Amino acid sequence: MRLGGKDDNAQQLIAIGAAIRACRRDQGISQEELAYKAEIDRSHMGKIERGERNVSLLNLIRICAAL
């Protein structure tokens, strides 16, 4: 199975970020609080939520655990 090109990858990162943001907002916590709980820099968390960074598996696990 072959994944799509750069545009598909960008859309996937945006979708992951949007899902993280939605879960965070549903729980009523700030981006700063989530970043603190996940032990990720707040500015990096913002970039993840906007789909600007390719979140590593380990950071994704941290975010999920924090949520």
CHARMM internal coordinates of N, CA and C (Angstrom, degrees):
IC EDIT
DIST 1 N 1 CA 1.4414
DIST 1 CA 1 C 1.5275
ANGL 1 N 1 CA 1 C 108.35
DIST 1 C 2 N 1.2897
ANGL 1 CA 1 C 2 N 115.47
DIHE 1 N 1 CA 1 C 2 N 134.53
DIST 2 N 2 CA 1.4557
ANGL 1 C 2 N 2 CA 120.55
DIHE 1 CA 1 C 2 N 2 CA -178.67
DIST 2 CA 2 C 1.5175
ANGL 2 N 2 CA 2 C 109.90
DIHE 1 C 2 N 2 CA 2 C -113.78
DIST 2 C 3 N 1.3328
ANGL 2 CA 2 C 3 N 115.74
DIHE 2 N 2 CA 2 C 3 N 131.49
DIST 3 N 3 CA 1.4585
ANGL 2 C 3 N 3 CA 120.44
DIHE 2 CA 2 C 3 N 3 CA 177.86
DIST 3 CA 3 C 1.5099
ANGL 3 N 3 CA 3 C 109.50
DIHE 2 C 3 N 3 CA 3 C -78.17
DIST 3 C 4 N 1.3147
ANGL 3 CA 3 C 4 N 115.49
DIHE 3 N 3 CA 3 C 4 N 161.27
DIST 4 N 4 CA 1.4543
ANGL 3 C 4 N 4 CA 121.12
DIHE 3 CA 3 C 4 N 4 CA -178.66
DIST 4 CA 4 C 1.5127
ANGL 4 N 4 CA 4 C 112.56
DIHE 3 C 4 N 4 CA 4 C -69.10
DIST 4 C 5 N 1.3110
ANGL 4 CA 4 C 5 N 115.16
DIHE 4 N 4 CA 4 C 5 N -176.74
DIST 5 N 5 CA 1.4537
ANGL 4 C 5 N 5 CA 121.91
DIHE 4 CA 4 C 5 N 5 CA -178.07
DIST 5 CA 5 C 1.5213
ANGL 5 N 5 CA 5 C 112.42
DIHE 4 C 5 N 5 CA 5 C -80.50
DIST 5 C 6 N 1.3402
ANGL 5 CA 5 C 6 N 113.71
DIHE 5 N 5 CA 5 C 6 N -163.28
DIST 6 N 6 CA 1.4641
ANGL 5 C 6 N 6 CA 120.14
DIHE 5 CA 5 C 6 N 6 CA -176.36
DIST 6 CA 6 C 1.5239
ANGL 6 N 6 CA 6 C 112.05
DIHE 5 C 6 N 6 CA 6 C -59.93
DIST 6 C 7 N 1.3255
ANGL 6 CA 6 C 7 N 117.41
DIHE 6 N 6 CA 6 C 7 N -38.92
DIST 7 N 7 CA 1.4669
ANGL 6 C 7 N 7 CA 119.73
DIHE 6 CA 6 C 7 N 7 CA -179.44
DIST 7 CA 7 C 1.5202
ANGL 7 N 7 CA 7 C 111.23
DIHE 6 C 7 N 7 CA 7 C -63.66
DIST 7 C 8 N 1.3341
ANGL 7 CA 7 C 8 N 117.05
DIHE 7 N 7 CA 7 C 8 N -40.89
DIST 8 N 8 CA 1.4602
ANGL 7 C 8 N 8 CA 120.93
DIHE 7 CA 7 C 8 N 8 CA 177.86
DIST 8 CA 8 C 1.5227
ANGL 8 N 8 CA 8 C 110.48
DIHE 7 C 8 N 8 CA 8 C -65.00
DIST 8 C 9 N 1.3267
ANGL 8 CA 8 C 9 N 116.63
DIHE 8 N 8 CA 8 C 9 N -41.08
DIST 9 N 9 CA 1.4634
ANGL 8 C 9 N 9 CA 120.43
DIHE 8 CA 8 C 9 N 9 CA 179.36
DIST 9 CA 9 C 1.5195
ANGL 9 N 9 CA 9 C 110.51
DIHE 8 C 9 N 9 CA 9 C -63.07
DIST 9 C 10 N 1.3068
ANGL 9 CA 9 C 10 N 117.17
DIHE 9 N 9 CA 9 C 10 N -42.99
DIST 10 N 10 CA 1.4554
ANGL 9 C 10 N 10 CA 120.79
DIHE 9 CA 9 C 10 N 10 CA 179.31
DIST 10 CA 10 C 1.5247
ANGL 10 N 10 CA 10 C 110.50
DIHE 9 C 10 N 10 CA 10 C -62.24
DIST 10 C 11 N 1.3111
ANGL 10 CA 10 C 11 N 117.15
DIHE 10 N 10 CA 10 C 11 N -42.00
DIST 11 N 11 CA 1.4614
ANGL 10 C 11 N 11 CA 120.74
DIHE 10 CA 10 C 11 N 11 CA 178.97
DIST 11 CA 11 C 1.5309
ANGL 11 N 11 CA 11 C 111.31
DIHE 10 C 11 N 11 CA 11 C -64.55
DIST 11 C 12 N 1.3128
ANGL 11 CA 11 C 12 N 117.01
DIHE 11 N 11 CA 11 C 12 N -36.20
DIST 12 N 12 CA 1.4641
ANGL 11 C 12 N 12 CA 120.58
DIHE 11 CA 11 C 12 N 12 CA 177.97
DIST 12 CA 12 C 1.5219
ANGL 12 N 12 CA 12 C 110.81
DIHE 11 C 12 N 12 CA 12 C -67.05
DIST 12 C 13 N 1.3270
ANGL 12 CA 12 C 13 N 117.45
DIHE 12 N 12 CA 12 C 13 N -40.73
DIST 13 N 13 CA 1.4658
ANGL 12 C 13 N 13 CA 120.69
DIHE 12 CA 12 C 13 N 13 CA 178.25
DIST 13 CA 13 C 1.5283
ANGL 13 N 13 CA 13 C 110.58
DIHE 12 C 13 N 13 CA 13 C -65.57
DIST 13 C 14 N 1.3179
ANGL 13 CA 13 C 14 N 116.77
DIHE 13 N 13 CA 13 C 14 N -39.41
DIST 14 N 14 CA 1.4635
ANGL 13 C 14 N 14 CA 120.93
DIHE 13 CA 13 C 14 N 14 CA 177.28
DIST 14 CA 14 C 1.5272
ANGL 14 N 14 CA 14 C 110.14
DIHE 13 C 14 N 14 CA 14 C -63.48
DIST 14 C 15 N 1.3256
ANGL 14 CA 14 C 15 N 116.97
DIHE 14 N 14 CA 14 C 15 N -41.77
DIST 15 N 15 CA 1.4683
ANGL 14 C 15 N 15 CA 120.96
DIHE 14 CA 14 C 15 N 15 CA 179.70
DIST 15 CA 15 C 1.5267
ANGL 15 N 15 CA 15 C 111.58
DIHE 14 C 15 N 15 CA 15 C -65.35
DIST 15 C 16 N 1.3242
ANGL 15 CA 15 C 16 N 117.45
DIHE 15 N 15 CA 15 C 16 N -41.00
DIST 16 N 16 CA 1.4647
ANGL 15 C 16 N 16 CA 120.85
DIHE 15 CA 15 C 16 N 16 CA 177.99
DIST 16 CA 16 C 1.5281
ANGL 16 N 16 CA 16 C 109.70
DIHE 15 C 16 N 16 CA 16 C -63.39
DIST 16 C 17 N 1.3203
ANGL 16 CA 16 C 17 N 115.86
DIHE 16 N 16 CA 16 C 17 N -45.98
DIST 17 N 17 CA 1.4584
ANGL 16 C 17 N 17 CA 120.05
DIHE 16 CA 16 C 17 N 17 CA 179.16
DIST 17 CA 17 C 1.5156
ANGL 17 N 17 CA 17 C 112.35
DIHE 16 C 17 N 17 CA 17 C -60.90
DIST 17 C 18 N 1.3222
ANGL 17 CA 17 C 18 N 116.34
DIHE 17 N 17 CA 17 C 18 N -41.59
DIST 18 N 18 CA 1.4660
ANGL 17 C 18 N 18 CA 120.71
DIHE 17 CA 17 C 18 N 18 CA 179.72
DIST 18 CA 18 C 1.5279
ANGL 18 N 18 CA 18 C 110.53
DIHE 17 C 18 N 18 CA 18 C -64.69
DIST 18 C 19 N 1.3181
ANGL 18 CA 18 C 19 N 116.99
DIHE 18 N 18 CA 18 C 19 N -38.15
DIST 19 N 19 CA 1.4684
ANGL 18 C 19 N 19 CA 120.77
DIHE 18 CA 18 C 19 N 19 CA 178.76
DIST 19 CA 19 C 1.5283
ANGL 19 N 19 CA 19 C 110.68
DIHE 18 C 19 N 19 CA 19 C -66.16
DIST 19 C 20 N 1.3153
ANGL 19 CA 19 C 20 N 116.69
DIHE 19 N 19 CA 19 C 20 N -41.16
DIST 20 N 20 CA 1.4627
ANGL 19 C 20 N 20 CA 120.67
DIHE 19 CA 19 C 20 N 20 CA 177.52
DIST 20 CA 20 C 1.5258
ANGL 20 N 20 CA 20 C 109.73
DIHE 19 C 20 N 20 CA 20 C -62.70
DIST 20 C 21 N 1.3316
ANGL 20 CA 20 C 21 N 116.52
DIHE 20 N 20 CA 20 C 21 N -46.62
DIST 21 N 21 CA 1.4661
ANGL 20 C 21 N 21 CA 121.16
DIHE 20 CA 20 C 21 N 21 CA 179.92
DIST 21 CA 21 C 1.5290
ANGL 21 N 21 CA 21 C 110.94
DIHE 20 C 21 N 21 CA 21 C -60.09
DIST 21 C 22 N 1.3346
ANGL 21 CA 21 C 22 N 116.67
DIHE 21 N 21 CA 21 C 22 N -43.96
DIST 22 N 22 CA 1.4672
ANGL 21 C 22 N 22 CA 120.78
DIHE 21 CA 21 C 22 N 22 CA -179.31
DIST 22 CA 22 C 1.5297
ANGL 22 N 22 CA 22 C 110.99
DIHE 21 C 22 N 22 CA 22 C -62.36
DIST 22 C 23 N 1.3151
ANGL 22 CA 22 C 23 N 117.01
DIHE 22 N 22 CA 22 C 23 N -44.31
DIST 23 N 23 CA 1.4751
ANGL 22 C 23 N 23 CA 120.41
DIHE 22 CA 22 C 23 N 23 CA 178.56
DIST 23 CA 23 C 1.5197
ANGL 23 N 23 CA 23 C 110.71
DIHE 22 C 23 N 23 CA 23 C -63.22
DIST 23 C 24 N 1.3131
ANGL 23 CA 23 C 24 N 115.86
DIHE 23 N 23 CA 23 C 24 N -42.65
DIST 24 N 24 CA 1.4679
ANGL 23 C 24 N 24 CA 120.56
DIHE 23 CA 23 C 24 N 24 CA 179.74
DIST 24 CA 24 C 1.5254
ANGL 24 N 24 CA 24 C 110.41
DIHE 23 C 24 N 24 CA 24 C -61.88
DIST 24 C 25 N 1.3090
ANGL 24 CA 24 C 25 N 116.97
DIHE 24 N 24 CA 24 C 25 N -46.90
DIST 25 N 25 CA 1.4669
ANGL 24 C 25 N 25 CA 120.95
DIHE 24 CA 24 C 25 N 25 CA -179.50
DIST 25 CA 25 C 1.5236
ANGL 25 N 25 CA 25 C 111.68
DIHE 24 C 25 N 25 CA 25 C -65.93
DIST 25 C 26 N 1.3458
ANGL 25 CA 25 C 26 N 116.34
DIHE 25 N 25 CA 25 C 26 N -38.78
DIST 26 N 26 CA 1.4698
ANGL 25 C 26 N 26 CA 119.89
DIHE 25 CA 25 C 26 N 26 CA 177.50
DIST 26 CA 26 C 1.5242
ANGL 26 N 26 CA 26 C 111.19
DIHE 25 C 26 N 26 CA 26 C -58.96
DIST 26 C 27 N 1.3243
ANGL 26 CA 26 C 27 N 116.25
DIHE 26 N 26 CA 26 C 27 N -32.35
DIST 27 N 27 CA 1.4620
ANGL 26 C 27 N 27 CA 120.68
DIHE 26 CA 26 C 27 N 27 CA -179.64
DIST 27 CA 27 C 1.5289
ANGL 27 N 27 CA 27 C 112.32
DIHE 26 C 27 N 27 CA 27 C -88.37
DIST 27 C 28 N 1.3233
ANGL 27 CA 27 C 28 N 115.95
DIHE 27 N 27 CA 27 C 28 N -4.31
DIST 28 N 28 CA 1.4469
ANGL 27 C 28 N 28 CA 120.32
DIHE 27 CA 27 C 28 N 28 CA 176.18
DIST 28 CA 28 C 1.5180
ANGL 28 N 28 CA 28 C 114.42
DIHE 27 C 28 N 28 CA 28 C 69.91
DIST 28 C 29 N 1.3320
ANGL 28 CA 28 C 29 N 116.76
DIHE 28 N 28 CA 28 C 29 N 30.83
DIST 29 N 29 CA 1.4592
ANGL 28 C 29 N 29 CA 119.12
DIHE 28 CA 28 C 29 N 29 CA 178.35
DIST 29 CA 29 C 1.5258
ANGL 29 N 29 CA 29 C 110.03
DIHE 28 C 29 N 29 CA 29 C -111.97
DIST 29 C 30 N 1.3096
ANGL 29 CA 29 C 30 N 114.79
DIHE 29 N 29 CA 29 C 30 N 150.87
DIST 30 N 30 CA 1.4587
ANGL 29 C 30 N 30 CA 120.02
DIHE 29 CA 29 C 30 N 30 CA -179.24
DIST 30 CA 30 C 1.5283
ANGL 30 N 30 CA 30 C 110.23
DIHE 29 C 30 N 30 CA 30 C -77.51
DIST 30 C 31 N 1.3023
ANGL 30 CA 30 C 31 N 113.87
DIHE 30 N 30 CA 30 C 31 N 162.11
DIST 31 N 31 CA 1.4636
ANGL 30 C 31 N 31 CA 119.85
DIHE 30 CA 30 C 31 N 31 CA 175.55
DIST 31 CA 31 C 1.5267
ANGL 31 N 31 CA 31 C 109.89
DIHE 30 C 31 N 31 CA 31 C -61.21
DIST 31 C 32 N 1.3039
ANGL 31 CA 31 C 32 N 115.93
DIHE 31 N 31 CA 31 C 32 N -38.92
DIST 32 N 32 CA 1.4661
ANGL 31 C 32 N 32 CA 120.82
DIHE 31 CA 31 C 32 N 32 CA 179.25
DIST 32 CA 32 C 1.5284
ANGL 32 N 32 CA 32 C 111.18
DIHE 31 C 32 N 32 CA 32 C -63.31
DIST 32 C 33 N 1.3292
ANGL 32 CA 32 C 33 N 117.04
DIHE 32 N 32 CA 32 C 33 N -41.95
DIST 33 N 33 CA 1.4651
ANGL 32 C 33 N 33 CA 120.73
DIHE 32 CA 32 C 33 N 33 CA 179.09
DIST 33 CA 33 C 1.5265
ANGL 33 N 33 CA 33 C 111.15
DIHE 32 C 33 N 33 CA 33 C -65.88
DIST 33 C 34 N 1.3316
ANGL 33 CA 33 C 34 N 116.83
DIHE 33 N 33 CA 33 C 34 N -42.55
DIST 34 N 34 CA 1.4598
ANGL 33 C 34 N 34 CA 119.65
DIHE 33 CA 33 C 34 N 34 CA 177.98
DIST 34 CA 34 C 1.5197
ANGL 34 N 34 CA 34 C 110.67
DIHE 33 C 34 N 34 CA 34 C -62.13
DIST 34 C 35 N 1.3184
ANGL 34 CA 34 C 35 N 116.22
DIHE 34 N 34 CA 34 C 35 N -44.57
DIST 35 N 35 CA 1.4606
ANGL 34 C 35 N 35 CA 120.30
DIHE 34 CA 34 C 35 N 35 CA 179.06
DIST 35 CA 35 C 1.5254
ANGL 35 N 35 CA 35 C 110.78
DIHE 34 C 35 N 35 CA 35 C -59.11
DIST 35 C 36 N 1.3279
ANGL 35 CA 35 C 36 N 116.52
DIHE 35 N 35 CA 35 C 36 N -42.72
DIST 36 N 36 CA 1.4656
ANGL 35 C 36 N 36 CA 120.94
DIHE 35 CA 35 C 36 N 36 CA 179.41
DIST 36 CA 36 C 1.5263
ANGL 36 N 36 CA 36 C 110.61
DIHE 35 C 36 N 36 CA 36 C -62.42
DIST 36 C 37 N 1.3347
ANGL 36 CA 36 C 37 N 116.57
DIHE 36 N 36 CA 36 C 37 N -48.09
DIST 37 N 37 CA 1.4668
ANGL 36 C 37 N 37 CA 120.98
DIHE 36 CA 36 C 37 N 37 CA -178.85
DIST 37 CA 37 C 1.5261
ANGL 37 N 37 CA 37 C 111.75
DIHE 36 C 37 N 37 CA 37 C -63.42
DIST 37 C 38 N 1.3378
ANGL 37 CA 37 C 38 N 116.56
DIHE 37 N 37 CA 37 C 38 N -35.18
DIST 38 N 38 CA 1.4684
ANGL 37 C 38 N 38 CA 120.95
DIHE 37 CA 37 C 38 N 38 CA -178.29
DIST 38 CA 38 C 1.5258
ANGL 38 N 38 CA 38 C 112.15
DIHE 37 C 38 N 38 CA 38 C -87.78
DIST 38 C 39 N 1.3424
ANGL 38 CA 38 C 39 N 116.37
DIHE 38 N 38 CA 38 C 39 N -3.55
DIST 39 N 39 CA 1.4664
ANGL 38 C 39 N 39 CA 121.91
DIHE 38 CA 38 C 39 N 39 CA -178.90
DIST 39 CA 39 C 1.5311
ANGL 39 N 39 CA 39 C 111.92
DIHE 38 C 39 N 39 CA 39 C 59.47
DIST 39 C 40 N 1.3449
ANGL 39 CA 39 C 40 N 114.00
DIHE 39 N 39 CA 39 C 40 N 45.03
DIST 40 N 40 CA 1.4618
ANGL 39 C 40 N 40 CA 122.34
DIHE 39 CA 39 C 40 N 40 CA 178.59
DIST 40 CA 40 C 1.5243
ANGL 40 N 40 CA 40 C 106.91
DIHE 39 C 40 N 40 CA 40 C -125.69
DIST 40 C 41 N 1.3059
ANGL 40 CA 40 C 41 N 117.45
DIHE 40 N 40 CA 40 C 41 N 140.72
DIST 41 N 41 CA 1.4591
ANGL 40 C 41 N 41 CA 121.20
DIHE 40 CA 40 C 41 N 41 CA 178.03
DIST 41 CA 41 C 1.5261
ANGL 41 N 41 CA 41 C 109.76
DIHE 40 C 41 N 41 CA 41 C -58.00
DIST 41 C 42 N 1.3542
ANGL 41 CA 41 C 42 N 116.85
DIHE 41 N 41 CA 41 C 42 N 138.56
DIST 42 N 42 CA 1.4568
ANGL 41 C 42 N 42 CA 121.15
DIHE 41 CA 41 C 42 N 42 CA -176.43
DIST 42 CA 42 C 1.5218
ANGL 42 N 42 CA 42 C 112.70
DIHE 41 C 42 N 42 CA 42 C -59.31
DIST 42 C 43 N 1.3281
ANGL 42 CA 42 C 43 N 117.27
DIHE 42 N 42 CA 42 C 43 N -40.06
DIST 43 N 43 CA 1.4620
ANGL 42 C 43 N 43 CA 119.03
DIHE 42 CA 42 C 43 N 43 CA -179.46
DIST 43 CA 43 C 1.5327
ANGL 43 N 43 CA 43 C 110.69
DIHE 42 C 43 N 43 CA 43 C -67.24
DIST 43 C 44 N 1.3206
ANGL 43 CA 43 C 44 N 116.65
DIHE 43 N 43 CA 43 C 44 N -34.62
DIST 44 N 44 CA 1.4668
ANGL 43 C 44 N 44 CA 120.33
DIHE 43 CA 43 C 44 N 44 CA 176.89
DIST 44 CA 44 C 1.5344
ANGL 44 N 44 CA 44 C 109.87
DIHE 43 C 44 N 44 CA 44 C -67.56
DIST 44 C 45 N 1.3263
ANGL 44 CA 44 C 45 N 116.55
DIHE 44 N 44 CA 44 C 45 N -39.25
DIST 45 N 45 CA 1.4699
ANGL 44 C 45 N 45 CA 120.50
DIHE 44 CA 44 C 45 N 45 CA 177.84
DIST 45 CA 45 C 1.5227
ANGL 45 N 45 CA 45 C 109.92
DIHE 44 C 45 N 45 CA 45 C -60.65
DIST 45 C 46 N 1.3223
ANGL 45 CA 45 C 46 N 116.86
DIHE 45 N 45 CA 45 C 46 N -41.56
DIST 46 N 46 CA 1.4643
ANGL 45 C 46 N 46 CA 120.15
DIHE 45 CA 45 C 46 N 46 CA 177.99
DIST 46 CA 46 C 1.5142
ANGL 46 N 46 CA 46 C 111.61
DIHE 45 C 46 N 46 CA 46 C -60.83
DIST 46 C 47 N 1.3158
ANGL 46 CA 46 C 47 N 116.92
DIHE 46 N 46 CA 46 C 47 N -41.45
DIST 47 N 47 CA 1.4626
ANGL 46 C 47 N 47 CA 121.01
DIHE 46 CA 46 C 47 N 47 CA 179.06
DIST 47 CA 47 C 1.5290
ANGL 47 N 47 CA 47 C 111.20
DIHE 46 C 47 N 47 CA 47 C -67.05
DIST 47 C 48 N 1.3202
ANGL 47 CA 47 C 48 N 116.59
DIHE 47 N 47 CA 47 C 48 N -35.48
DIST 48 N 48 CA 1.4694
ANGL 47 C 48 N 48 CA 120.27
DIHE 47 CA 47 C 48 N 48 CA 175.99
DIST 48 CA 48 C 1.5229
ANGL 48 N 48 CA 48 C 109.12
DIHE 47 C 48 N 48 CA 48 C -64.07
DIST 48 C 49 N 1.3248
ANGL 48 CA 48 C 49 N 117.07
DIHE 48 N 48 CA 48 C 49 N -47.47
DIST 49 N 49 CA 1.4648
ANGL 48 C 49 N 49 CA 120.66
DIHE 48 CA 48 C 49 N 49 CA -178.54
DIST 49 CA 49 C 1.5259
ANGL 49 N 49 CA 49 C 112.28
DIHE 48 C 49 N 49 CA 49 C -63.39
DIST 49 C 50 N 1.3120
ANGL 49 CA 49 C 50 N 117.53
DIHE 49 N 49 CA 49 C 50 N -30.33
DIST 50 N 50 CA 1.4723
ANGL 49 C 50 N 50 CA 120.70
DIHE 49 CA 49 C 50 N 50 CA 178.84
DIST 50 CA 50 C 1.5297
ANGL 50 N 50 CA 50 C 112.29
DIHE 49 C 50 N 50 CA 50 C -86.59
DIST 50 C 51 N 1.3239
ANGL 50 CA 50 C 51 N 117.50
DIHE 50 N 50 CA 50 C 51 N -2.56
DIST 51 N 51 CA 1.4586
ANGL 50 C 51 N 51 CA 121.16
DIHE 50 CA 50 C 51 N 51 CA -179.90
DIST 51 CA 51 C 1.5118
ANGL 51 N 51 CA 51 C 113.36
DIHE 50 C 51 N 51 CA 51 C 76.74
DIST 51 C 52 N 1.3345
ANGL 51 CA 51 C 52 N 116.61
DIHE 51 N 51 CA 51 C 52 N 20.70
DIST 52 N 52 CA 1.4634
ANGL 51 C 52 N 52 CA 121.15
DIHE 51 CA 51 C 52 N 52 CA -178.50
DIST 52 CA 52 C 1.5231
ANGL 52 N 52 CA 52 C 112.61
DIHE 51 C 52 N 52 CA 52 C -90.18
DIST 52 C 53 N 1.3152
ANGL 52 CA 52 C 53 N 117.04
DIHE 52 N 52 CA 52 C 53 N -10.91
DIST 53 N 53 CA 1.4643
ANGL 52 C 53 N 53 CA 121.34
DIHE 52 CA 52 C 53 N 53 CA -179.68
DIST 53 CA 53 C 1.5157
ANGL 53 N 53 CA 53 C 109.77
DIHE 52 C 53 N 53 CA 53 C -128.00
DIST 53 C 54 N 1.3185
ANGL 53 CA 53 C 54 N 114.81
DIHE 53 N 53 CA 53 C 54 N 143.75
DIST 54 N 54 CA 1.4527
ANGL 53 C 54 N 54 CA 120.84
DIHE 53 CA 53 C 54 N 54 CA 174.86
DIST 54 CA 54 C 1.5243
ANGL 54 N 54 CA 54 C 107.10
DIHE 53 C 54 N 54 CA 54 C -84.75
DIST 54 C 55 N 1.3117
ANGL 54 CA 54 C 55 N 115.84
DIHE 54 N 54 CA 54 C 55 N 98.72
DIST 55 N 55 CA 1.4544
ANGL 54 C 55 N 55 CA 121.60
DIHE 54 CA 54 C 55 N 55 CA -175.12
DIST 55 CA 55 C 1.5288
ANGL 55 N 55 CA 55 C 109.99
DIHE 54 C 55 N 55 CA 55 C -64.85
DIST 55 C 56 N 1.3200
ANGL 55 CA 55 C 56 N 116.22
DIHE 55 N 55 CA 55 C 56 N 131.91
DIST 56 N 56 CA 1.4610
ANGL 55 C 56 N 56 CA 120.04
DIHE 55 CA 55 C 56 N 56 CA 178.90
DIST 56 CA 56 C 1.5270
ANGL 56 N 56 CA 56 C 109.51
DIHE 55 C 56 N 56 CA 56 C -73.10
DIST 56 C 57 N 1.2982
ANGL 56 CA 56 C 57 N 115.93
DIHE 56 N 56 CA 56 C 57 N 159.45
DIST 57 N 57 CA 1.4626
ANGL 56 C 57 N 57 CA 120.75
DIHE 56 CA 56 C 57 N 57 CA 179.08
DIST 57 CA 57 C 1.5230
ANGL 57 N 57 CA 57 C 110.62
DIHE 56 C 57 N 57 CA 57 C -60.79
DIST 57 C 58 N 1.3230
ANGL 57 CA 57 C 58 N 117.43
DIHE 57 N 57 CA 57 C 58 N -41.56
DIST 58 N 58 CA 1.4622
ANGL 57 C 58 N 58 CA 120.41
DIHE 57 CA 57 C 58 N 58 CA -179.80
DIST 58 CA 58 C 1.5226
ANGL 58 N 58 CA 58 C 111.37
DIHE 57 C 58 N 58 CA 58 C -64.43
DIST 58 C 59 N 1.3266
ANGL 58 CA 58 C 59 N 117.90
DIHE 58 N 58 CA 58 C 59 N -40.59
DIST 59 N 59 CA 1.4666
ANGL 58 C 59 N 59 CA 119.88
DIHE 58 CA 58 C 59 N 59 CA 176.89
DIST 59 CA 59 C 1.5187
ANGL 59 N 59 CA 59 C 110.94
DIHE 58 C 59 N 59 CA 59 C -68.31
DIST 59 C 60 N 1.3136
ANGL 59 CA 59 C 60 N 117.71
DIHE 59 N 59 CA 59 C 60 N -35.89
DIST 60 N 60 CA 1.4566
ANGL 59 C 60 N 60 CA 120.57
DIHE 59 CA 59 C 60 N 60 CA 177.01
DIST 60 CA 60 C 1.5283
ANGL 60 N 60 CA 60 C 110.64
DIHE 59 C 60 N 60 CA 60 C -63.10
DIST 60 C 61 N 1.3137
ANGL 60 CA 60 C 61 N 116.66
DIHE 60 N 60 CA 60 C 61 N -40.27
DIST 61 N 61 CA 1.4700
ANGL 60 C 61 N 61 CA 121.31
DIHE 60 CA 60 C 61 N 61 CA 176.70
DIST 61 CA 61 C 1.5204
ANGL 61 N 61 CA 61 C 110.12
DIHE 60 C 61 N 61 CA 61 C -63.05
DIST 61 C 62 N 1.3352
ANGL 61 CA 61 C 62 N 116.88
DIHE 61 N 61 CA 61 C 62 N -43.56
DIST 62 N 62 CA 1.4711
ANGL 61 C 62 N 62 CA 120.85
DIHE 61 CA 61 C 62 N 62 CA 177.93
DIST 62 CA 62 C 1.5297
ANGL 62 N 62 CA 62 C 111.26
DIHE 61 C 62 N 62 CA 62 C -60.37
DIST 62 C 63 N 1.3351
ANGL 62 CA 62 C 63 N 115.78
DIHE 62 N 62 CA 62 C 63 N -44.15
DIST 63 N 63 CA 1.4592
ANGL 62 C 63 N 63 CA 120.18
DIHE 62 CA 62 C 63 N 63 CA -179.49
DIST 63 CA 63 C 1.5329
ANGL 63 N 63 CA 63 C 110.34
DIHE 62 C 63 N 63 CA 63 C -63.33
DIST 63 C 64 N 1.3225
ANGL 63 CA 63 C 64 N 116.14
DIHE 63 N 63 CA 63 C 64 N -45.38
DIST 64 N 64 CA 1.4704
ANGL 63 C 64 N 64 CA 120.36
DIHE 63 CA 63 C 64 N 64 CA 179.55
DIST 64 CA 64 C 1.5293
ANGL 64 N 64 CA 64 C 111.25
DIHE 63 C 64 N 64 CA 64 C -60.90
DIST 64 C 65 N 1.3119
ANGL 64 CA 64 C 65 N 116.54
DIHE 64 N 64 CA 64 C 65 N -42.80
DIST 65 N 65 CA 1.4637
ANGL 64 C 65 N 65 CA 120.80
DIHE 64 CA 64 C 65 N 65 CA 178.80
DIST 65 CA 65 C 1.5258
ANGL 65 N 65 CA 65 C 110.60
DIHE 64 C 65 N 65 CA 65 C -64.16
DIST 65 C 66 N 1.3050
ANGL 65 CA 65 C 66 N 117.70
DIHE 65 N 65 CA 65 C 66 N -37.65
DIST 66 N 66 CA 1.4611
ANGL 65 C 66 N 66 CA 121.83
DIHE 65 CA 65 C 66 N 66 CA -179.50
DIST 66 CA 66 C 1.5291
ANGL 66 N 66 CA 66 C 111.30
DIHE 65 C 66 N 66 CA 66 C -70.93
DIST 66 C 67 N 1.3270
ANGL 66 CA 66 C 67 N 116.22
DIHE 66 N 66 CA 66 C 67 N -29.60
DIST 67 N 67 CA 1.4608
ANGL 66 C 67 N 67 CA 120.30
DIHE 66 CA 66 C 67 N 67 CA 179.22
DIST 67 CA 67 C 1.5289
ANGL 67 N 67 CA 67 C 110.72
DIHE 66 C 67 N 67 CA 67 C -82.39
END
COOR INIT
IC SEED 1 N 1 CA 1 C
IC BUILD
